[in-house]
């Protein structure tokens, strides 16, 4: 055997340990995750509030495009990029990705390199005055020691605890990605809802001002009749009361408009008054598309980001059971070092300066007061909570869709009826004014019909706003509001990082 053989033979001593670690690494403790089926989650086959369609779900991705309002589309697009809520969700996703990379790194050995130089001064005399010769044989002197080496340590994943940790980290990352999409869904719906509130307030202000002008004409007519001695001043005071009541309602509507504008700006990450000029000109409430494609209830499991986040959270909780259970089994730690030591830099390349060591350590917990069992029980309970939360999220999503479908149907029927009521109320008001000027009816009839016109017109405007809001809520309930292309980009980024 050559002189260098004993110095390298230690490497082959690691082979049995490495083989044992590889064989044991095929073991994976803990339960394997299986996603609950639609039947286990009590998902029905069809919606009660509407007939099922075979839509793919892509129709709801950017649903605001179908409302035909360019300003609303622009506001939602800007909100998707600038909203503080979206920025926070993106930061959480980056954090989850880093956690996944950390879990992946824990599977691999740690190798550290080091180098040092030690300089020692040797005194000329030892204890009692005896001479202490240096390296050259003369009294006193100095010496240098050069050291270059590598240290390595590795804990092979014998029973799969670290792989379960990586599995949990990946599921948590996917849950964070779904949470980001859910933030976008909520944001799009909130921007649209507040935009509808702003347009509805503007429409109600227009209605109130038109009624104010009409009732001001009635007041002028009544005052003329009082001056002509055709009626008493009581009619004039009643007409003035009606006018001022309508006038008093306008500031309340203007407050509602301002609040909706301010909320919209904040959702976009802007100062509250930043959108005043954009919304200064009144515009109609966005048009509701017909018909709506909603798919089947099972689509909720893949379209709703909050459902996807809950499912991924359940997967992560399941993997953490195995991560905790791995502490019950023995752990193997391998460590070693190899280095060069010499008195001079040139001597470092000499084979005689090689120094190496290797250590294999097998450890098993004998007694821990039940801490490992308690940790496994904790993770089992957390998994049960995640399962219950997943089921509740699915049922809540189904409820949201059914509620939105009922709201759309009823608000549409209500708006249709109110449209006829407004036409009748306006005709009644014209007829009452004509009969009053002709002396065929009293002034109270005029006041009542004019109040009815204002009330019915405002109610109709509210019903139209409710109908559009219900459609927005349906799109939100279906998981609309995030673009599939963006989700694909996120997935590609995850796979490359």
C-alpha positions in Angstrom: 0.0 0.0 0.0 1.4 3.4 -0.9 2.1 6.0 1.9 -0.8 8.1 0.7 -3.3 5.2 1.1 -3.7 5.4 4.8 -4.5 9.1 4.5 -7.3 8.5 2.0 -8.7 5.3 3.4 -10.9 7.2 5.8 -13.0 8.3 2.8 -14.1 4.7 2.2 -15.2 4.3 5.8 -18.0 6.7 5.0 -19.4 4.4 2.2 -21.3 2.0 4.5 -22.8 4.9 6.5 -23.7 6.7 3.2 -25.3 3.6 1.8 -27.3 3.1 5.0 -28.4 6.7 4.9 -29.6 6.3 1.3 -31.5 3.1 2.0 -33.1 4.6 5.1 -33.9 7.8 3.1 -36.5 5.8 1.2 -38.6 5.8 4.4 -41.2 8.6 4.8 -43.0 8.8 8.1 -46.4 10.4 8.6 -49.6 10.3 6.6 -49.5 10.9 2.9 -51.9 13.8 1.9 -55.0 13.0 -0.2 -57.2 16.0 -1.0 -60.9 15.5 0.0 -63.3 14.8 -2.8 -66.2 17.0 -3.8 -68.6 14.5 -2.4 -66.8 14.5 1.0 -67.1 18.3 1.0 -70.9 18.2 0.3 -70.5 20.0 -3.0 -73.9 19.7 -4.9 -74.0 18.9 -8.6 -75.9 22.0 -9.6 -76.9 25.5 -8.4 -80.4 26.0 -6.9 -80.5 29.6 -8.0 -79.7 29.1 -11.7 -79.4 26.4 -14.3 -75.9 24.9 -14.7 -73.7 25.7 -17.6 -70.5 24.2 -18.9 -68.4 27.3 -18.6 -64.7 26.9 -18.1 -64.4 29.6 -15.5 -62.2 31.9 -17.7 -65.2 34.2 -18.2 -64.9 35.4 -14.7 -61.2 36.0 -14.7 -61.4 39.7 -15.7 -65.1 40.1 -15.4 -65.0 43.9 -15.1 -64.1 44.0 -18.8 -67.7 42.8 -19.5 -69.3 45.8 -17.7 -68.4 48.2 -20.5 -67.0 51.0 -18.3 -63.5 52.1 -19.4 -62.9 54.1 -16.2 -63.8 51.2 -14.0 -61.4 48.9 -15.9 -58.6 51.5 -15.5 -59.2 51.8 -11.8 -59.1 48.1 -11.2 -56.0 47.7 -13.3 -54.2 50.4 -11.3 -55.4 48.9 -8.0 -53.9 45.5 -9.0 -50.5 47.1 -9.1 -50.6 49.8 -6.5 -52.8 48.6 -3.7 -51.0 48.2 -0.4 -53.0 45.0 0.3 -51.7 43.4 -2.9 -48.1 44.6 -2.2 -48.4 43.0 1.3 -49.7 39.7 -0.1 -46.8 39.7 -2.7 -44.3 40.2 0.1 -45.8 37.3 2.0 -45.5 35.1 -1.0 -41.8 36.0 -1.4 -41.4 35.1 2.3 -43.1 31.7 1.7 -40.8 31.1 -1.2 -37.7 31.8 0.9 -39.1 29.4 3.6 -39.4 26.7 0.9 -35.8 27.3 -0.2 -34.7 27.1 3.4 -36.4 23.7 3.9 -34.8 22.5 0.6 -31.4 23.6 1.8 -31.7 21.6 5.0 -31.6 18.4 3.0 -28.0 19.0 1.9 -24.6 18.9 3.7 -23.0 22.1 5.1 -19.4 22.7 4.0 -17.3 25.4 5.4 -13.8 26.5 4.3 -11.3 28.0 6.6 -7.7 29.2 6.6 -5.4 30.7 9.3 -1.9 31.8 10.0 -0.4 31.6 13.5 2.8 33.5 14.3 4.6 32.6 17.5 7.5 34.5 19.2 9.8 32.3 21.3 11.7 33.9 24.2 15.5 33.7 24.5 15.6 32.1 28.0 13.3 29.6 29.6 12.5 29.1 33.3 15.4 29.6 35.7 17.5 31.4 33.1 18.1 28.3 30.9 18.5 29.0 27.3 15.6 28.1 25.0 16.9 27.5 21.5 14.8 28.5 18.5 14.2 26.4 15.4 17.7 27.3 14.1 19.3 26.2 17.4 20.1 29.7 18.5 18.4 31.2 21.5 15.0 32.9 20.8 13.3 33.2 17.5 9.8 32.8 15.9 7.7 30.3 14.0 4.7 30.3 11.7 1.9 27.8 11.3 -0.3 27.8 8.1 -3.6 25.9 8.2 -6.1 25.4 5.2 -9.0 23.1 5.4 -12.7 22.2 4.9 -15.3 21.1 7.5 -18.5 19.3 6.5 -21.5 18.1 8.4 -24.7 16.4 7.2 -27.7 14.9 8.9 -29.2 12.4 6.4 -33.0 12.4 6.2 -33.3 8.9 7.4 -37.1 8.7 8.0 -38.2 11.7 6.0 -38.7 14.4 8.6 -36.9 17.0 6.5 -38.7 16.0 3.3 -42.0 16.4 5.1 -40.8 19.8 6.2 -40.1 20.6 2.5 -43.5 19.2 1.5 -45.1 21.5 4.1 -43.1 24.5 2.9 -44.1 23.9 -0.7 -47.8 23.7 0.3 -47.5 26.8 2.4 -46.0 28.6 -0.6 -48.8 27.6 -2.8 -51.3 28.7 -0.1 -49.6 32.1 -0.1 -49.9 32.3 -3.9 -53.6 31.5 -3.6 -53.9 34.2 -0.9 -52.4 36.7 -3.2 -55.0 35.8 -5.8 -57.7 36.1 -3.2 -56.5 39.5 -2.3 -56.9 40.5 -6.0 -60.4 39.0 -6.1 -61.5 41.0 -3.1 -59.8 44.1 -4.3 -61.4 44.0 -7.7 -64.8 43.5 -6.1 -64.3 46.3 -3.6 -63.2 48.8 -6.3 -66.2 47.9 -8.4 -68.6 48.1 -5.5 -67.4 51.5 -4.4 -67.4 52.7 -8.0 -71.1 51.6 -8.3 -71.8 53.4 -5.0 -70.2 56.6 -6.4 -72.2 56.4 -9.6 -75.4 55.6 -7.7 -74.8 58.6 -5.4 -74.3 60.8 -8.5 -77.5 59.5 -10.0 -79.5 60.1 -6.8 -78.1 63.6 -6.6 -79.3 64.3 -10.2 -82.7 62.9 -9.2 -82.9 65.0 -6.1 -81.9 68.2 -8.0 -84.4 67.5 -10.7 -87.1 67.1 -8.0 -85.9 70.2 -6.3 -86.4 72.1 -9.5 -89.8 70.6 -10.0 -91.0 71.3 -6.5 -89.5 74.8 -6.7 -91.8 75.4 -9.7 -94.7 74.1 -7.6 -93.7 76.5 -4.8 -93.6 79.4 -7.2 -97.0 78.4 -8.6 -98.5 78.1 -5.1 -97.1 81.6 -4.1 -98.7 83.0 -7.2 -102.0 81.5 -6.3 -101.7 82.9 -2.8 -101.1 86.4 -4.2 -104.0 86.0 -6.5 -106.2 85.0 -3.5 -106.9 81.5 -5.0 -105.5 79.6 -2.1 -104.3 80.1 1.5 -100.7 80.6 2.6 -100.9 77.2 4.2 -100.4 75.6 0.8 -97.4 77.8 0.2 -95.8 76.8 3.5 -96.4 73.2 2.8 -94.8 73.5 -0.6 -91.8 75.4 0.9 -91.4 72.5 3.5 -91.3 70.0 0.7 -88.7 72.0 -1.2 -86.4 72.4 1.8 -86.7 68.7 2.7 -85.5 67.7 -0.8 -82.7 70.4 -0.6 -81.6 68.9 2.8 -81.2 65.4 1.3 -78.7 66.6 -1.3 -75.8 67.2 1.2 -76.3 63.7 2.6 -76.0 62.2 -0.9 -72.9 64.4 -1.6 -71.3 63.0 1.6 -72.0 59.4 0.3 -70.4 60.3 -3.0 -67.3 61.8 -1.3 -66.9 58.7 0.9 -67.1 56.4 -2.1 -64.5 58.5 -4.0 -62.2 58.5 -1.0 -62.5 54.8 -0.5 -61.7 54.2 -4.1 -58.6 56.3 -3.9 -57.3 54.5 -0.8 -57.9 51.1 -2.5 -55.6 52.3 -5.3 -53.0 53.4 -2.8 -53.7 57.1 -3.4 -54.6 60.0 -1.2 -58.3 60.2 -0.5 -59.1 63.1 -2.8 -56.9 62.0 -5.7 -59.8 60.7 -7.8 -62.1 63.6 -7.5 -61.4 65.0 -11.0 -61.7 61.5 -12.6 -65.2 61.0 -11.0 -66.4 64.7 -11.3 -68.5 64.0 -14.3 -71.6 61.9 -13.6 -71.9 58.6 -15.5 -74.4 55.8 -15.5 -74.0 52.7 -13.4 -72.0 50.0 -15.3 -74.2 47.8 -17.5 -74.9 44.2 -16.3 -74.0 41.6 -18.9 -76.6 39.0 -19.9 -76.4 36.0 -19.6 -73.8 35.1 -17.0 -71.8 31.9 -17.3 -71.3 30.5 -13.8 -70.3 26.8 -14.4 -71.0 24.1 -12.0 -70.5 24.0 -8.2 -67.4 21.8 -8.5 -65.7 24.7 -10.3 -65.5 26.5 -7.0 -62.8 24.0 -5.8 -60.4 25.3 -8.5 -61.6 28.8 -9.2 -61.9 30.2 -5.7 -58.4 31.3 -4.4 -59.5 31.2 -0.8 -60.7 27.6 -1.2 -57.3 26.7 -2.9 -55.5 28.4 0.0 -57.5 26.4 2.6 -56.7 23.2 0.7 -53.0 23.9 0.5 -53.0 24.8 4.2 -54.5 21.4 4.9 -51.8 19.8 2.8 -49.1 21.6 4.8 -50.7 20.7 8.1 -50.7 17.0 7.0 -47.1 17.1 6.1 -46.1 18.6 9.5 -47.5 15.6 11.2 -44.7 13.5 9.6 -42.2 16.2 10.4 -43.0 16.0 14.1 -43.2 12.2 14.1 -39.7 11.9 12.7 -38.3 13.0 16.1 -39.3 9.5 17.4 -36.7 7.8 15.3 -32.9 7.7 15.5 -30.9 10.5 13.8 -27.6 10.1 12.0 -25.1 12.9 11.9 -22.0 12.7 9.7 -19.2 15.2 10.1 -15.7 15.4 8.8 -12.8 17.7 8.1 -9.8 17.7 5.8 -7.0 20.2 6.0 -3.4 21.0 5.4 -0.9 22.2 8.1 2.6 23.3 7.5 5.3 25.7 8.8 5.6 27.3 5.4 3.3 28.1 2.5 5.4 25.9 0.2 5.1 22.9 2.5 1.2 23.0 2.2 1.5 21.2 -1.1 3.4 18.4 0.5 1.3 15.3 1.0 2.7 14.9 4.5 0.8 18.0 5.6 -2.6 16.4 5.1 -4.8 16.0 8.2 -8.3 14.4 8.0 -11.0 13.2 10.4 -14.5 11.7 10.1 -17.2 11.2 12.6 -20.5 9.3 12.4 -23.0 9.8 15.2 -26.2 7.9 15.8 -28.6 9.4 18.4 -32.0 8.3 19.7 -34.2 10.0 22.2 -34.6 7.8 25.2 -36.8 10.0 27.5 -38.2 13.5 26.9 -41.2 13.6 29.2 -43.7 13.1 26.4 -42.7 16.2 24.4 -42.4 14.4 21.1 -45.8 12.7 21.5 -47.3 16.1 22.5 -45.8 17.7 19.4 -47.3 15.0 17.2 -50.7 15.5 18.9 -50.5 19.2 18.4 -49.9 18.7 14.6 -52.7 16.2 14.4 -55.1 18.7 16.0 -53.8 21.4 13.7 -54.5 19.1 10.7 -58.1 18.5 12.0 -58.6 22.3 12.3 -57.3 22.8 8.8 -59.7 20.1 7.5 -62.6 21.7 9.2 -61.6 25.2 8.0 -61.3 23.8 4.4 -64.8 22.3 4.6 -66.2 25.6 6.0 -64.5 27.6 3.3 -66.0 25.5 0.6 -69.5 25.7 2.1 -69.1 29.4 2.6 -68.1 29.8 -1.1 -71.2 27.8 -2.2 -73.3 30.0 0.0 -71.9 33.2 -1.5 -72.8 32.0 -5.0 -76.3 31.0 -4.1 -76.9 34.3 -2.2 -75.6 36.3 -5.2 -77.8 34.3 -7.6 -80.9 35.0 -5.5 -80.0 38.7 -5.1 -79.5 39.1 -8.9 -82.9 37.5 -9.7 -84.8 39.5 -7.1 -83.1 42.8 -7.7 -83.8 42.5 -11.4 -87.4 41.7 -10.8 -87.6 44.6 -8.3 -86.0 47.1 -10.8 -88.5 46.0 -13.5 -91.4 46.7 -11.2 -90.0 50.0 -10.1 -89.5 51.1 -13.6 -93.2 50.9 -14.2 -93.9 52.5 -10.8 -91.7 55.5 -11.7 -93.6 56.1 -15.0 -96.9 55.9 -13.1 -95.8 58.2 -10.3 -94.6 60.8 -12.8 -97.9 60.7 -14.6 -99.8 61.0 -11.4 -97.7 64.0 -10.3 -98.4 65.8 -13.6 -102.1 65.0 -13.3 -102.3 66.2 -9.7 -100.6 69.5 -10.6 -103.0 70.0 -13.5 -106.0 69.3 -11.3 -104.8 71.6 -8.6 -104.3 74.5 -11.0 -107.8 73.8 -12.3 -109.2 73.8 -8.8 -110.3 70.1 -9.0 -108.2 68.8 -6.2 -106.4 70.1 -3.0 -102.8 70.9 -2.7 -102.1 67.9 -0.4 -102.6 65.6 -3.4 -99.8 67.5 -5.3 -97.5 67.2 -2.4 -98.1 63.5 -1.9 -97.6 62.7 -5.6 -94.4 64.7 -5.8 -93.0 63.0 -2.7 -93.9 59.7 -4.3 -92.0 60.5 -7.5 -88.9 61.3 -5.5 -89.2 58.2 -3.4 -89.8 55.8 -6.3 -87.1 57.3 -8.5 -84.5 57.0 -5.7 -85.7 53.4 -4.9 -85.4 52.5 -8.6 -81.9 53.9 -8.7 -81.0 51.9 -5.6 -82.4 48.7 -7.1 -80.3 49.2 -10.3 -77.2 49.7 -8.1 -78.2 46.6 -6.1 -78.5 44.6 -9.3 -75.0 45.5 -10.5 -73.6 45.0 -7.0 -75.2 41.5 -6.9 -73.4 40.7 -10.2 -70.1 41.9 -8.7 -70.7 39.8 -5.7 -71.4 36.8 -7.9 -68.2 37.3 -9.8 -66.3 37.5 -6.5 -68.1 34.4 -5.2 -67.0 32.5 -8.3 -63.4 33.5 -7.7 -63.2 36.1 -10.5 -60.7 38.9 -10.3 -57.3 37.3 -11.0 -55.8 36.8 -14.4 -54.8 33.2 -15.3 -51.8 34.5 -17.2 -50.5 36.2 -14.1 -51.0 33.0 -12.1 -49.0 31.2 -14.7 -46.2 33.7 -14.4 -46.2 33.2 -10.6 -46.0 29.4 -11.1 -43.0 29.7 -13.5 -41.2 32.0 -11.1 -41.8 29.4 -8.3 -40.4 26.6 -10.4 -37.3 28.6 -11.3 -36.5 29.9 -7.9 
